[in-house]
Amino acid sequence: MYLFPSSSDECFLEFTDFVLEGTALAIETAITVQECKCLCLKGEAKYGEACQSFEYYYDSNTCLVNKQNRFSTPEHFNFVPSSQPRSYFEHKCATR
């Protein structure tokens, strides 16, 4: 199990080892978790749709920007323990 300091803040709530399957709007590589947060905040302008959440893979610095969240597609929100550190981030400041 990997222990990273929480990256939760006023607009994003982190869930370690959770994924939201099948809702990716975009995949961004070679970026930090902070850069991924910025992309999510600018989602509508960059991707044409609002970002509701994202998944971040710490070992590969990969960000999956999602057009859905755990409330809009609860059947796709799953806890998947892994040896590779990853987290789901809920965009709390987005409208639901």
Secondary structure, 3 states (H helix, E strand, C coil): CCCCCCCCCCCEEEEECEEECCCEEEEECCCCHHHHHHHHHCHHHHHCCCCCEEEEECCCCEEEEECCCCCCCHHHEEECCCCCCEEEEEECCCCC
